Amino acid sequence: MAGLFDQIRESASYVKGVADMKPSFGIILGSGLGGLAKKIKVKATIPYEDIPNFPVSTVKGLHAGNLILGELSGKQVVAMEGRVHYYEGYTLEQVTFPIRVMKAIGVRSLILTSAVGGMNPQLEPGDIVAVTDHINLMGDNPLIGPNDERLGPRFPDMSEPYCRAYVALLEKVALDVKVALRRGVLVAVAGPNLETAAEYRFLRRIGADIVGMSMVPETIVAVHSGVKVLGISVVTDKATPDCLEPVDIAHIVATAKKGEAKLAKLVCEFLRRA
């Protein structure tokens, strides 16, 4: 773990050297949701491959792979244009490494976005969901292994993984800007394949409304680090087992992009009031 701590410090030092600022909010932009980055008043753009120890996405065409530092709605922010995933072969420690670096450069609150399948029959493609809780079915945990108390406690409490005050504020914002917002429980699976009808049926029965391949490990590490989390997901396809239809990644990304404008409106106004 001493190695992880030193790697975080090295990466954070590099980022600070490129952009001398202390962002209070971190933002991770999921698949097809990179458009929000265009609204940031950019101070610096750093390709992931330039940052020491930083993981680089291997999924071509889905993620720009840049760390953007600047201002959004009056707040100093650092935004990730895309993330890496467990299914790419990275360990969950590597997947969540950027969260550690964000904390080290000053981030105290994190906005996570993702594209998800909607298993709750009331959800439709394009709907925006505020994540209120999650179920980790990835078969792994980013905190497994020796614990470094400098990074967080051995047994972090998860009674409030997604900040209730932030969810309440987002709901108020949604009413004011006239964007429909749902609440939902996210279940995370390893991927990369989409789920079978039987798997969707099982996931729904254990209490999940939406399913995805990200966000949950990042939330666990954020909570471990003492960072507040707001999770927002865009439903890209109906994952209802009794009327399941084939769907491909191109369709998922295209649907996510259609929800970008609503997502951007919510995040910008949320930051303005936070």
Residue pairs with C-beta under 8 A, 6 or more apart in sequence:
1 145
1 146
1 147
1 148
1 151
2 148
4 93
4 100
4 148
4 151
5 148
5 150
5 151
7 52
7 53
7 97
8 53
8 97
8 100
8 101
8 104
8 151
9 104
10 52
10 53
11 51
11 52
11 53
11 54
11 97
11 101
11 104
12 101
12 104
12 105
14 50
14 51
14 52
15 46
15 51
15 67
15 69
15 78
15 101
15 105
16 105
18 44
18 46
18 69
19 43
19 44
19 46
19 69
21 43
21 69
21 76
22 76
22 105
22 106
23 69
23 75
23 76
23 77
23 78
23 102
23 105
23 106
23 107
24 75
24 76
24 77
24 106
24 107
24 108
24 109
25 72
25 75
25 76
25 77
25 78
25 107
25 108
25 109
25 110
25 111
25 271
25 274
26 77
26 78
26 79
26 80
26 99
26 102
26 107
26 109
26 110
26 111
26 227
27 36
27 72
27 77
27 78
27 79
27 80
27 110
27 111
27 113
27 267
28 79
28 80
28 83
28 98
28 110
28 111
28 112
28 113
28 218
29 36
29 37
29 79
29 80
29 81
29 82
29 113
30 82
30 83
30 112
30 113
30 114
30 115
30 214
30 215
30 233
30 234
30 256
31 62
31 63
31 82
31 114
31 115
31 252
31 253
31 256
32 62
32 115
32 234
32 236
32 252
32 253
32 254
32 255
32 256
32 257
32 260
33 113
33 114
33 115
33 234
33 256
33 257
33 259
33 260
33 263
34 63
34 64
34 81
34 82
35 257
35 260
35 261
35 264
36 79
36 113
36 260
36 263
36 264
36 267
36 268
37 64
37 66
37 68
37 79
37 81
39 72
39 264
39 268
40 68
40 70
40 71
40 72
40 77
40 79
41 70
41 71
41 72
42 68
42 69
42 70
43 69
43 70
43 71
44 68
44 69
44 70
45 66
45 67
45 68
45 69
46 66
46 67
46 68
46 69
47 65
47 66
47 67
48 54
48 55
48 56
48 57
48 65
48 66
48 67
49 56
49 65
51 67
51 101
53 97
54 67
54 97
54 98
54 101
55 84
55 90
55 94
55 95
55 97
55 98
56 65
56 84
57 63
57 65
57 82
57 83
57 84
57 85
57 88
58 84
58 88
58 89
59 85
59 88
62 82
62 249
62 253
63 81
63 82
63 83
64 81
64 82
65 81
65 82
66 80
66 81
66 82
67 78
67 79
67 80
67 81
67 98
68 78
68 79
68 80
68 81
69 77
69 78
69 79
70 76
70 77
70 79
71 77
72 79
72 267
72 268
72 271
73 268
73 269
73 270
73 271
73 272
74 271
74 272
75 271
75 272
75 274
77 271
78 102
78 105
78 107
80 98
83 95
83 98
83 214
83 218
84 90
84 94
84 95
85 95
85 191
85 192
85 213
85 214
86 92
86 95
86 138
86 140
86 190
86 191
86 213
86 217
87 190
87 191
87 192
87 213
92 138
92 140
92 141
92 142
92 144
92 217
93 142
93 145
95 142
95 217
95 218
96 142
96 217
96 218
96 220
96 221
99 110
99 218
99 221
99 222
99 225
99 227
100 151
100 221
100 225
102 110
102 227
103 222
103 225
103 226
103 227
107 227
108 226
108 227
108 228
109 163
109 166
109 227
109 228
109 229
109 230
109 274
110 218
110 222
110 227
110 228
110 229
110 230
111 229
111 230
111 232
111 267
111 270
112 131
112 215
112 218
112 219
112 229
112 230
112 231
112 232
113 231
113 232
113 233
113 234
113 263
113 267
114 186
114 212
114 214
114 215
114 231
114 232
114 233
114 234
115 212
115 233
115 234
115 236
115 252
115 253
115 255
115 256
116 129
116 186
116 210
116 211
116 212
116 233
116 234
116 235
116 236
117 194
117 195
117 200
117 210
117 211
117 212
117 235
117 236
117 237
117 238
117 239
118 124
118 125
118 127
118 129
118 209
118 210
118 235
118 237
118 238
118 239
118 240
119 200
119 203
119 204
119 208
119 209
119 210
119 211
119 239
119 240
120 184
120 204
120 209
120 210
121 240
122 182
123 129
123 182
123 184
123 209
123 210
123 235
123 238
124 235
124 238
125 235
125 236
125 237
125 238
125 255
126 234
126 235
126 255
126 258
126 259
126 262
127 180
127 182
127 234
127 235
127 259
128 174
128 179
128 180
128 181
128 182
128 232
128 233
128 234
128 235
128 259
128 262
128 263
128 266
129 181
129 182
129 183
129 184
129 186
129 209
129 210
129 232
129 233
129 234
129 235
130 162
130 167
130 170
130 171
130 181
130 182
130 183
130 184
130 230
130 231
130 232
131 162
131 184
131 185
131 186
131 210
131 215
131 231
131 232
131 233
132 162
132 167
132 183
132 184
132 185
133 161
133 162
133 185
133 186
134 161
134 162
134 185
134 186
134 187
134 188
134 215
134 216
134 219
134 231
135 185
135 186
135 187
135 188
135 206
135 207
135 208
135 216
136 188
136 216
136 217
136 220
137 187
137 188
137 189
137 190
137 203
138 188
138 189
138 190
138 216
138 217
139 190
140 190
140 217
141 217
141 220
142 217
142 220
142 221
143 156
143 220
143 221
143 224
147 153
147 154
151 224
151 225
152 224
152 225
152 226
153 224
156 220
156 223
156 224
157 223
158 220
158 223
161 219
161 220
161 223
161 229
162 219
162 229
162 230
162 231
163 228
163 229
163 230
166 228
166 229
166 230
166 270
166 274
167 183
167 230
169 270
169 273
169 274
170 181
170 230
170 232
170 266
170 270
171 181
172 273
173 266
173 269
173 270
173 273
174 180
174 181
174 266
176 269
177 265
177 266
177 269
179 262
179 265
179 266
181 266
182 209
184 208
184 209
184 210
184 233
185 207
185 208
185 209
185 210
186 208
186 209
186 210
186 211
186 212
186 215
186 216
186 231
186 233
187 203
187 206
187 208
187 210
187 211
187 212
188 211
188 212
188 213
188 214
188 215
188 216
188 217
189 195
189 199
189 203
189 211
189 212
189 213
190 213
191 213
192 213
194 247
195 203
195 211
195 239
197 241
197 242
197 244
198 241
200 211
200 239
200 240
200 241
200 244
201 241
203 211
204 241
210 233
210 235
211 239
212 233
215 231
215 233
219 229
219 231
222 228
222 229
223 229
230 270
232 263
232 266
232 267
234 255
234 256
234 259
234 260
234 263
235 255
235 259
236 251
236 252
236 253
236 255
236 256
236 259
237 247
237 251
237 252
237 255
238 245
